[in-house]
Amino acid sequence: MCRDLFSNAARPPSPVLIHLRVRDYAVLDDVSVELGTGMSVLSGETGAGKSLLVDALSLLLGERATSEVVRDGNTRSVVEGVFDVRGRTELLKYLDDLGVQPDQGLVFLKREVATEGRNRAWVNGSPATAALVGELGSALVDLHGQHEHQTLLRADEQRRVLDAYAGATDLARAVAEQHTKRARLLRELDAAESRRRHLAEQADFLRFQRDEIGAARLTPDADLRLEEEAKRLAHSSELAGATGGLGELLYAGEDALADQLAGALQTLRRLLRLDPTLDPTGELLESAYQQVVEAGRHLGEYAGRVEFDPERLEWIRGRLDQISQLKRKYGPNLTDVIETHVRLSGELEELDGTAFDLDRLRRAVDAAGERLAEAAAALTHARAAAATRLEREVGALLPELGMPEGRLKVALEPVAESSGNAPPEPGGAETVELRVTLNAGFAPRMLRKVASGGELSRVMLALKAVLAGVDRVPTLVFDEIDAGIGGAVAAAVSAKLHEVARGHQVLVVTHLPQLASRADGHLVVEKKTRCGIATTHVRALSGEQRVREVARMLGGDPESERSRDHARELLGVI
């Protein structure tokens, strides 16, 4: 049995990538891989297709692919992965921010590359954009080797891990929040200043309009009342004559209708003594008499009041012309004119009061800038101290991993906008860039400039080892990490991978038996020819099968008992 690699350590976390299936991808026909906790290795003869499996995984995680990867004789390649994210709080929050809801704690990704037509992607069975798949891939898996899909190659991730390593995540969040608050206040100030300029430019015209309407002293329906009065004045002679004549006819003249009704009423009252059934008719006639008398009196009084006032009529006509002009300019009706006066008055009052608001906003912007500068200064201090520690710790690991002249440099460069009196950016007052040099006398360069995939993988391993506690990507894949190394360096790389696997799920593509012997799981890639067509298969090894594979990797004969004993010794099998 194998020795217990975790007897004195915390149990490795549950796996994230639990299933990978690749169909019709280059020489991969239909390959399914199950991955467990800790460190797994992928071994096999040169050319068997180990790196193809990693390439297929990189496709699943968002990297581009051409139709050339489609297996001959097929129309499409398909890569599917199942990821277990249960219990991973930070990852679940990130997925929620992306709008991805796990299905019973699982995330299903699928990519398809076609020889013709569009390449497609799915998340949890629903069509997705390549951008979303890339975002998900960056959160789930880091591929190290000759792959672009490495989160630590991105500037924003380098800044994030340095802040986490410095214990300054809250400070970084405070800087971002203060920057957002200041930016919001600046937008309010800009809007207020723009509004004030606009009002100031139109102030004289606004006052003219307001005063023009205000001078008219308008009231609702004033135009209707004036029009009625103008009509009466214009027809005063006709109204006086006609109403006076009607008053004479009904009440005041000789033989007026009221007198005739009075006589008729007396006659009917005599008849009532003879026939009481005429009483209702008597009531009607009495009512008619009273109404005629009242109407005649009112008409007479009205005729007496009617006056012809040419000056009043002229004034009213001028007033109506004034109102008509205001309605044409500010209408179409009088209510609109009155509402315009209210609005203009409010805008002018706003102009008078804007100065106070501008002062208040300027003070608020200055205060927010001070808080932002204080938070950014504290973040800068924490970053500088953490950068020195990170350089020292990673620098101490690089020689062990086969890079004796290796040196890490954490470059903190002030952002252009933070020079002078300008405030810091949302990410702080400086950019963060991890640089490395692997040869004496050469200046450190960006990580992506490391030419060798194996060297880059080992640099990333050193970083992952130091940053293990703050690295949020749960699954790490190392391809070509064993390129050009052996002996003590291979043992050191193996030990460091095993250490990193205590906090991550690790998959290593390797030729080295030292690495394979330290793994918790072992997969072998084999290429066979069937019906004249090369096909690659992947199978999990255990027991004697694993002994034989390690014996082969040691360079011996897997059928030799001596080679197998050597392999058993390396594996720690009793």
ROZADREN-583518 format. One line per field, with one value per residue (C-alpha): residue in one letter; x, y, z; residue number from 0. Coordinates in Angstrom, 1 decimal, decimal comma. Layout:
! ROZADREN-583518
aa = (A_...)
X = (X_...)
Y = (Y_...)
Z = (Z_...)
i = (NUM_...)
This chain:
! ROZADREN-583518
aa = (M_C_R_D_L_F_S_N_A_A_R_P_P_S_P_V_L_I_H_L_R_V_R_D_Y_A_V_L_D_D_V_S_V_E_L_G_T_G_M_S_V_L_S_G_E_T_G_A_G_K_S_L_L_V_D_A_L_S_L_L_L_G_E_R_A_T_S_E_V_V_R_D_G_N_T_R_S_V_V_E_G_V_F_D_V_R_G_R_T_E_L_L_K_Y_L_D_D_L_G_V_Q_P_D_Q_G_L_V_F_L_K_R_E_V_A_T_E_G_R_N_R_A_W_V_N_G_S_P_A_T_A_A_L_V_G_E_L_G_S_A_L_V_D_L_H_G_Q_H_E_H_Q_T_L_L_R_A_D_E_Q_R_R_V_L_D_A_Y_A_G_A_T_D_L_A_R_A_V_A_E_Q_H_T_K_R_A_R_L_L_R_E_L_D_A_A_E_S_R_R_R_H_L_A_E_Q_A_D_F_L_R_F_Q_R_D_E_I_G_A_A_R_L_T_P_D_A_D_L_R_L_E_E_E_A_K_R_L_A_H_S_S_E_L_A_G_A_T_G_G_L_G_E_L_L_Y_A_G_E_D_A_L_A_D_Q_L_A_G_A_L_Q_T_L_R_R_L_L_R_L_D_P_T_L_D_P_T_G_E_L_L_E_S_A_Y_Q_Q_V_V_E_A_G_R_H_L_G_E_Y_A_G_R_V_E_F_D_P_E_R_L_E_W_I_R_G_R_L_D_Q_I_S_Q_L_K_R_K_Y_G_P_N_L_T_D_V_I_E_T_H_V_R_L_S_G_E_L_E_E_L_D_G_T_A_F_D_L_D_R_L_R_R_A_V_D_A_A_G_E_R_L_A_E_A_A_A_A_L_T_H_A_R_A_A_A_A_T_R_L_E_R_E_V_G_A_L_L_P_E_L_G_M_P_E_G_R_L_K_V_A_L_E_P_V_A_E_S_S_G_N_A_P_P_E_P_G_G_A_E_T_V_E_L_R_V_T_L_N_A_G_F_A_P_R_M_L_R_K_V_A_S_G_G_E_L_S_R_V_M_L_A_L_K_A_V_L_A_G_V_D_R_V_P_T_L_V_F_D_E_I_D_A_G_I_G_G_A_V_A_A_A_V_S_A_K_L_H_E_V_A_R_G_H_Q_V_L_V_V_T_H_L_P_Q_L_A_S_R_A_D_G_H_L_V_V_E_K_K_T_R_C_G_I_A_T_T_H_V_R_A_L_S_G_E_Q_R_V_R_E_V_A_R_M_L_G_G_D_P_E_S_E_R_S_R_D_H_A_R_E_L_L_G_V_I)
X = (0,0_1,1_2,2_-0,3_1,0_-1,5_-1,1_0,2_-1,6_-5,0_-7,1_-6,9_-10,0_-12,7_-12,0_-13,4_-12,9_-14,5_-15,1_-13,6_-14,8_-13,2_-14,7_-13,1_-10,3_-7,2_-6,3_-8,6_-11,6_-13,8_-11,9_-13,3_-11,3_-12,3_-10,2_-10,0_-8,5_-4,9_-2,4_-3,0_-0,4_-0,9_1,9_2,5_4,9_6,1_3,5_0,7_-1,4_-0,9_-0,7_-3,7_-5,8_-4,6_-5,2_-8,8_-9,2_-7,9_-10,5_-13,2_-12,0_-12,3_-9,3_-9,8_-9,5_-9,6_-11,4_-8,0_-8,4_-11,4_-10,6_-10,3_-13,6_-15,7_-17,5_-17,0_-15,0_-16,8_-15,2_-17,3_-16,4_-18,2_-17,1_-18,1_-18,3_-20,1_-18,8_-16,6_-18,0_-15,8_-16,2_-20,0_-20,2_-18,1_-20,4_-23,4_-21,9_-21,6_-25,2_-24,4_-26,4_-24,9_-27,1_-27,1_-23,6_-22,3_-21,3_-21,5_-19,4_-19,4_-17,5_-17,9_-15,6_-17,1_-15,3_-18,0_-20,2_-19,8_-18,1_-20,5_-20,5_-22,9_-23,1_-25,3_-27,0_-27,8_-26,1_-23,3_-20,9_-17,2_-16,6_-18,7_-17,0_-13,6_-14,6_-15,8_-12,7_-10,4_-12,2_-12,2_-8,8_-5,3_-3,4_0,4_2,7_2,4_-1,2_-2,6_-5,2_-3,2_-4,9_-1,6_-0,6_-3,3_-2,5_-5,7_-5,2_-1,6_-2,8_-5,6_-3,2_-0,7_-3,4_-4,6_-1,1_-0,6_-3,8_-5,0_-8,1_-10,3_-8,0_-8,2_-12,0_-12,1_-10,0_-12,4_-15,4_-13,9_-13,0_-16,6_-18,0_-15,7_-16,5_-20,3_-19,8_-17,7_-20,5_-23,0_-20,7_-20,1_-23,9_-24,5_-21,8_-23,2_-26,7_-25,5_-23,6_-26,7_-29,0_-26,5_-26,2_-30,0_-30,5_-31,4_-33,7_-35,3_-35,9_-37,4_-39,8_-40,7_-41,2_-43,2_-45,7_-45,6_-46,5_-49,7_-50,9_-52,8_-55,4_-57,1_-59,9_-59,1_-59,3_-62,8_-64,2_-62,7_-64,2_-67,6_-67,3_-66,1_-69,1_-71,5_-69,8_-69,8_-73,6_-74,6_-77,2_-78,8_-78,9_-80,3_-83,0_-84,1_-84,1_-85,9_-88,6_-89,0_-89,3_-92,1_-93,9_-93,7_-94,2_-93,8_-95,7_-99,4_-101,4_-98,3_-98,5_-98,3_-101,5_-103,2_-102,2_-103,4_-106,9_-107,0_-106,0_-108,9_-111,4_-110,1_-110,3_-114,1_-114,5_-112,8_-115,7_-117,9_-115,6_-112,7_-111,2_-109,8_-107,4_-104,3_-104,8_-105,0_-101,7_-100,1_-101,4_-100,3_-96,8_-96,8_-97,8_-95,0_-92,3_-93,5_-93,4_-89,9_-88,5_-90,0_-88,4_-85,0_-85,0_-85,9_-83,2_-80,7_-81,6_-81,1_-77,6_-76,3_-73,7_-71,8_-68,1_-65,8_-62,7_-63,3_-64,0_-60,8_-58,8_-60,3_-59,5_-55,9_-55,7_-57,0_-54,4_-51,7_-53,1_-53,3_-49,6_-48,6_-50,6_-48,9_-45,4_-46,0_-49,3_-51,3_-53,7_-53,7_-52,9_-49,7_-48,7_-49,2_-47,3_-44,4_-44,2_-43,9_-41,2_-39,2_-39,4_-38,1_-35,2_-34,1_-34,4_-32,3_-29,7_-29,6_-29,2_-26,8_-23,7_-24,4_-24,9_-21,6_-19,7_-21,2_-20,4_-16,8_-16,3_-17,7_-15,4_-12,4_-13,3_-13,8_-10,5_-8,8_-10,3_-9,4_-5,8_-5,5_-6,9_-4,6_-1,6_-2,3_-2,7_0,6_2,4_0,9_1,7_5,3_5,9_4,2_6,1_9,4_8,2_6,9_10,1_12,1_10,0_9,6_13,2_14,2_12,2_13,3_16,8_15,3_13,1_16,0_16,4_19,5_19,7_15,9_14,6_11,1_10,5_7,1_7,0_4,9_4,6_2,6_-0,3_-0,1_-3,4_-2,0_0,9_0,9_-2,3_-4,5_-6,4_-5,6_-7,4_-9,9_-7,0_-4,9_-2,1_0,1_0,0_1,2_3,2_5,0_8,3_10,9_14,5_16,0_19,5_22,1_22,7_19,2_16,5_13,3_10,6_6,9_5,8_4,4_7,8_9,3_10,2_10,2_6,9_8,6_10,4_7,1_5,4_8,0_7,9_4,1_4,6_6,8_4,2_1,4_3,3_3,8_0,4_-1,5_-3,5_-4,9_-5,1_-8,8_-8,5_-9,1_-7,7_-4,2_-2,9_0,9_2,1_5,8_6,8_9,4_11,0_14,8_15,0_15,8_17,5_17,3_15,4_12,8_12,4_12,1_9,4_7,6_7,6_6,4_3,6_2,6_2,6_0,4_-2,0_-2,8_-4,9_-5,7_-6,7_-3,5_-3,1_0,5_1,5_4,9_7,6_9,4_8,9_9,7_6,6_4,4_5,4_4,1_0,7_-2,6_-4,0_-2,2_-3,6_-1,8_-2,3_-1,8_-2,0_-3,1_-3,9_-7,3_-8,3_-5,4_-6,4_-4,5_-6,6_-5,6_-7,1_-6,7_-7,0_-6,5_-3,8_-3,6_-1,6_0,7_-0,4_1,0_4,2_4,8_4,2_6,6_9,1_8,8_9,2_12,4_13,8_13,8_11,9_8,4_8,6_11,8_11,4_14,4_12,7_9,5_11,2_12,8_9,4_7,9_10,6_9,9_6,2_6,7_4,9_5,5)
Y = (0,0_3,6_5,8_8,3_11,6_13,6_11,8_14,9_17,5_18,9_16,8_18,3_20,2_18,5_18,5_21,1_19,6_16,2_15,1_15,9_14,4_15,1_13,8_14,0_16,3_15,6_12,0_11,9_9,9_9,7_10,3_10,6_11,6_11,5_13,7_13,5_15,5_16,5_16,0_13,9_13,2_12,5_10,4_8,5_8,0_11,0_11,8_9,9_13,0_14,2_17,9_17,5_16,7_19,9_21,8_20,5_21,7_25,1_25,2_24,4_27,2_29,9_29,8_30,0_27,0_26,5_23,8_22,1_20,4_18,5_14,8_13,6_12,3_14,3_17,6_18,8_18,5_18,6_19,2_18,9_19,5_19,2_21,3_20,8_24,2_23,2_24,9_27,4_30,6_33,1_31,1_30,9_34,7_35,2_32,9_34,8_38,0_36,5_35,4_31,7_29,5_26,1_23,0_21,2_22,6_21,6_23,8_22,2_23,7_22,6_23,9_22,8_23,5_22,8_22,4_24,7_27,3_28,9_27,5_27,3_27,2_26,2_26,9_24,5_23,5_27,0_28,8_31,2_33,6_32,9_35,9_34,3_31,0_32,7_34,5_31,2_29,4_32,0_31,5_27,7_26,6_27,9_26,3_26,7_26,0_27,3_28,5_31,9_30,8_31,8_34,2_35,4_36,8_39,4_42,7_42,9_39,4_40,2_43,3_41,3_38,5_41,0_42,8_39,5_38,5_41,8_41,3_44,5_43,3_45,6_48,5_47,9_47,7_50,9_52,6_51,4_52,5_56,0_56,4_55,5_58,0_60,7_60,0_60,2_63,5_64,8_63,9_65,8_68,8_68,8_68,5_71,4_73,6_72,8_73,6_76,9_77,9_77,1_79,1_82,0_82,2_82,6_84,5_87,8_86,2_84,1_87,3_89,1_86,2_85,9_89,7_89,9_87,2_88,5_92,1_90,8_89,6_86,8_84,7_81,5_82,2_85,9_85,8_84,3_86,8_89,7_88,4_88,3_91,8_93,1_91,6_93,3_96,7_96,4_95,7_97,9_100,0_96,8_95,3_98,4_98,9_95,3_94,6_97,9_97,0_93,6_95,1_97,4_94,5_92,2_94,6_98,4_99,4_100,0_96,9_94,9_91,1_91,2_93,3_91,0_88,0_89,7_90,2_86,6_85,4_87,4_85,8_82,3_82,9_83,6_80,4_78,4_79,1_77,4_74,5_73,7_71,3_74,4_74,9_73,4_75,6_78,6_77,6_77,5_80,9_82,4_81,0_82,4_85,8_85,9_84,8_87,4_90,1_89,1_88,8_92,1_93,8_92,2_93,3_96,8_97,0_95,5_98,0_100,8_99,5_99,1_101,8_102,5_102,9_103,2_103,6_100,5_98,6_99,9_98,8_95,3_94,9_95,9_93,5_90,7_91,5_91,3_87,9_86,7_87,5_85,7_82,7_82,6_82,8_80,6_78,9_77,6_78,4_80,7_77,8_77,1_80,7_80,8_77,5_78,9_81,8_79,4_77,4_80,5_81,8_78,4_78,3_81,8_80,9_77,8_80,0_82,2_79,1_77,1_78,9_77,4_73,9_74,3_75,2_72,3_69,9_71,2_70,7_67,2_66,3_67,6_65,6_62,5_63,1_63,3_60,1_58,4_59,7_58,4_55,0_54,8_55,8_53,1_50,6_51,7_51,1_47,7_46,8_47,9_45,8_42,8_43,2_42,9_39,8_38,2_38,9_37,3_34,2_33,5_34,3_31,7_29,0_29,6_28,1_25,0_24,7_24,7_28,4_29,4_32,9_33,4_36,6_38,0_41,7_43,2_46,5_49,2_52,1_55,3_55,5_58,5_59,9_59,9_62,1_65,7_66,5_64,1_61,5_57,8_55,4_52,7_50,2_52,5_55,0_52,5_49,6_46,2_44,0_40,8_40,5_37,8_37,3_33,9_34,9_37,0_40,4_40,6_43,0_41,5_41,2_40,5_37,0_36,4_37,2_34,0_32,1_28,5_26,9_24,7_27,7_29,7_26,7_26,5_30,3_29,9_27,0_29,1_31,9_29,5_27,9_31,3_32,6_29,3_30,9_33,8_32,1_31,8_29,6_26,1_23,9_24,2_22,4_22,3_21,3_21,1_21,9_19,0_20,3_20,2_19,2_16,0_14,8_17,1_19,8_17,2_16,2_19,8_20,5_17,3_18,3_21,8_20,5_18,2_21,1_23,2_20,3_20,6_23,6_23,1_20,4_19,9_18,1_17,7_16,5_14,8_12,5_12,4_9,4_11,7_13,7_10,7_8,9_11,8_11,9_11,0_9,9_8,6_8,7_7,3_8,4_5,7_5,9_2,9_2,3_0,8_0,1_2,2_5,2_6,5_6,9_8,1_6,7_7,7_5,3_5,5_3,5_1,7_-1,0_-3,0_-1,0_2,1_0,3_-0,7_2,8_4,4_1,6_2,7_6,3_5,4_4,2_0,5_-2,5_-2,6_-6,4_-6,5_-7,3_-5,1_-2,1_-2,8_-3,0_0,4_1,8_0,3_1,9_5,3_4,9_3,9_0,6_-1,9)
Z = (0,0_-0,5_2,4_3,8_2,4_4,6_7,9_9,6_7,5_6,9_4,6_1,0_-0,2_-2,2_-6,0_-8,2_-11,7_-11,1_-14,7_-18,1_-21,4_-24,8_-28,1_-31,5_-30,6_-32,7_-31,8_-28,8_-29,8_-26,8_-23,5_-20,1_-17,0_-13,4_-11,0_-7,3_-4,4_-3,9_-6,8_-9,9_-12,5_-16,2_-17,7_-20,9_-23,8_-25,7_-28,4_-26,8_-26,4_-22,8_-23,8_-26,1_-23,1_-21,5_-24,7_-24,8_-21,2_-22,1_-24,9_-22,4_-20,2_-22,9_-25,1_-28,8_-31,1_-34,9_-36,8_-37,3_-33,9_-35,1_-35,5_-39,1_-40,4_-38,0_-38,2_-34,6_-31,4_-28,1_-24,6_-21,5_-17,8_-14,5_-11,6_-8,0_-6,2_-3,1_0,1_-1,8_-0,6_-2,5_-5,7_-5,3_-4,8_-7,9_-9,9_-8,6_-9,8_-13,2_-13,1_-12,9_-10,5_-9,8_-10,3_-7,0_-6,4_-9,8_-12,8_-16,3_-19,1_-22,7_-25,8_-29,4_-32,3_-35,8_-39,1_-40,6_-38,9_-35,5_-32,5_-29,5_-25,7_-23,0_-19,2_-17,3_-20,5_-21,7_-24,6_-23,4_-24,8_-25,1_-22,8_-20,0_-20,4_-20,2_-17,0_-15,5_-16,6_-15,0_-11,7_-11,8_-13,3_-13,8_-16,6_-16,3_-19,3_-22,9_-22,3_-22,1_-19,6_-16,5_-14,1_-12,6_-16,0_-15,7_-14,1_-12,1_-10,6_-9,7_-7,8_-6,1_-4,9_-3,6_-1,7_-0,3_0,6_2,3_4,3_2,6_0,9_3,0_2,3_-1,4_-1,2_0,8_-1,9_-4,6_-2,6_-1,9_-5,5_-6,5_-3,9_-5,1_-8,7_-7,9_-6,2_-9,1_-11,5_-9,3_-9,1_-12,9_-13,5_-11,0_-12,6_-16,1_-14,9_-13,4_-16,5_-18,6_-16,3_-16,0_-19,8_-20,1_-16,8_-18,5_-20,9_-18,2_-16,1_-19,0_-19,6_-16,0_-15,6_-18,8_-17,6_-14,0_-15,1_-16,6_-13,1_-14,6_-12,9_-14,1_-16,7_-16,8_-20,6_-20,5_-18,0_-20,0_-23,3_-21,6_-20,3_-23,7_-25,4_-22,9_-23,4_-27,2_-27,2_-24,3_-26,4_-27,7_-24,2_-22,5_-25,1_-25,3_-21,6_-20,9_-23,4_-22,0_-18,5_-19,8_-21,5_-18,5_-15,6_-15,9_-19,0_-19,6_-19,9_-18,9_-18,9_-15,1_-14,9_-17,3_-15,3_-12,1_-13,7_-14,8_-11,3_-9,8_-12,2_-11,4_-7,7_-8,1_-10,1_-7,3_-5,1_-7,6_-8,4_-6,0_-8,5_-10,3_-7,4_-9,0_-12,0_-9,7_-8,2_-11,6_-12,5_-9,2_-9,9_-13,4_-12,1_-9,5_-12,0_-14,6_-12,0_-10,8_-14,4_-15,3_-12,3_-12,9_-16,6_-15,7_-13,1_-15,6_-18,2_-15,6_-14,9_-18,4_-19,2_-22,3_-21,3_-24,4_-22,2_-20,3_-23,5_-25,1_-22,0_-22,0_-25,7_-25,0_-22,1_-24,2_-26,9_-24,2_-23,0_-26,5_-27,2_-23,9_-24,9_-28,4_-26,7_-23,6_-24,3_-26,0_-23,1_-20,1_-17,7_-19,6_-19,4_-15,6_-15,2_-17,3_-14,9_-12,0_-13,8_-14,7_-11,2_-9,9_-12,3_-11,3_-7,7_-8,4_-10,0_-6,9_-4,7_-6,9_-5,5_-2,1_-3,6_-5,6_-2,4_-0,6_-3,4_-3,7_0,0_-0,3_-3,3_-1,4_1,7_-0,4_-2,1_1,3_2,4_-0,9_-0,6_3,0_2,1_-0,9_1,1_3,6_0,8_-0,8_2,5_2,9_-0,7_-0,4_2,7_1,2_-2,1_-0,2_1,6_-1,6_-3,5_-0,6_-0,2_-4,0_-4,5_-2,0_-3,8_-7,4_-6,9_-5,4_-8,4_-10,9_-11,4_-9,3_-10,7_-10,4_-8,8_-8,5_-8,6_-7,6_-9,5_-8,0_-10,4_-9,7_-12,1_-14,4_-13,0_-9,5_-10,2_-8,9_-7,0_-9,0_-6,9_-7,0_-9,3_-8,2_-7,9_-5,8_-6,4_-8,2_-10,7_-9,5_-11,9_-11,1_-13,0_-13,0_-14,2_-14,5_-15,5_-13,8_-15,2_-16,9_-15,7_-14,5_-17,2_-17,2_-16,4_-19,8_-21,3_-19,7_-22,9_-21,6_-20,7_-18,1_-16,5_-16,4_-14,8_-12,1_-11,5_-11,1_-8,8_-6,6_-6,6_-5,9_-3,0_-1,4_-2,2_-1,4_1,3_-0,8_-4,3_-5,0_-8,1_-6,8_-9,6_-10,9_-14,0_-14,7_-18,2_-19,0_-15,4_-15,6_-18,8_-18,5_-14,8_-12,9_-9,7_-6,7_-8,6_-9,7_-6,0_-4,9_-7,6_-6,6_-2,9_-3,7_-5,9_-3,1_-0,7_-3,0_-3,4_0,3_-0,6_-4,2_-6,7_-8,8_-12,1_-13,5_-16,9_-16,4_-17,5_-14,2_-11,8_-8,8_-9,6_-10,4_-7,2_-5,0_-6,6_-5,0_-8,4_-11,5_-15,1_-18,1_-21,7_-24,3_-28,1_-30,1_-33,7_-34,5_-38,1_-39,3_-37,2_-34,2_-31,1_-27,6_-24,4_-20,8_-17,9_-14,1_-12,6_-9,2_-7,6_-9,8_-12,9_-11,3_-10,3_-13,9_-15,2_-12,7_-13,6_-17,3_-16,3_-14,4_-17,8_-16,9_-18,2_-16,7_-16,9_-14,9_-11,2_-10,4_-12,2_-10,4_-7,0_-7,7_-8,6_-5,4_-3,4_-5,0_-4,4_-0,8_-1,3_1,4)
i = (0_1_2_3_4_5_6_7_8_9_10_11_12_13_14_15_16_17_18_19_20_21_22_23_24_25_26_27_28_29_30_31_32_33_34_35_36_37_38_39_40_41_42_43_44_45_46_47_48_49_50_51_52_53_54_55_56_57_58_59_60_61_62_63_64_65_66_67_68_69_70_71_72_73_74_75_76_77_78_79_80_81_82_83_84_85_86_87_88_89_90_91_92_93_94_95_96_97_98_99_100_101_102_103_104_105_106_107_108_109_110_111_112_113_114_115_116_117_118_119_120_121_122_123_124_125_126_127_128_129_130_131_132_133_134_135_136_137_138_139_140_141_142_143_144_145_146_147_148_149_150_151_152_153_154_155_156_157_158_159_160_161_162_163_164_165_166_167_168_169_170_171_172_173_174_175_176_177_178_179_180_181_182_183_184_185_186_187_188_189_190_191_192_193_194_195_196_197_198_199_200_201_202_203_204_205_206_207_208_209_210_211_212_213_214_215_216_217_218_219_220_221_222_223_224_225_226_227_228_229_230_231_232_233_234_235_236_237_238_239_240_241_242_243_244_245_246_247_248_249_250_251_252_253_254_255_256_257_258_259_260_261_262_263_264_265_266_267_268_269_270_271_272_273_274_275_276_277_278_279_280_281_282_283_284_285_286_287_288_289_290_291_292_293_294_295_296_297_298_299_300_301_302_303_304_305_306_307_308_309_310_311_312_313_314_315_316_317_318_319_320_321_322_323_324_325_326_327_328_329_330_331_332_333_334_335_336_337_338_339_340_341_342_343_344_345_346_347_348_349_350_351_352_353_354_355_356_357_358_359_360_361_362_363_364_365_366_367_368_369_370_371_372_373_374_375_376_377_378_379_380_381_382_383_384_385_386_387_388_389_390_391_392_393_394_395_396_397_398_399_400_401_402_403_404_405_406_407_408_409_410_411_412_413_414_415_416_417_418_419_420_421_422_423_424_425_426_427_428_429_430_431_432_433_434_435_436_437_438_439_440_441_442_443_444_445_446_447_448_449_450_451_452_453_454_455_456_457_458_459_460_461_462_463_464_465_466_467_468_469_470_471_472_473_474_475_476_477_478_479_480_481_482_483_484_485_486_487_488_489_490_491_492_493_494_495_496_497_498_499_500_501_502_503_504_505_506_507_508_509_510_511_512_513_514_515_516_517_518_519_520_521_522_523_524_525_526_527_528_529_530_531_532_533_534_535_536_537_538_539_540_541_542_543_544_545_546_547_548_549_550_551_552_553_554_555_556_557_558_559_560_561_562_563_564_565_566_567_568_569_570_571_572_573)
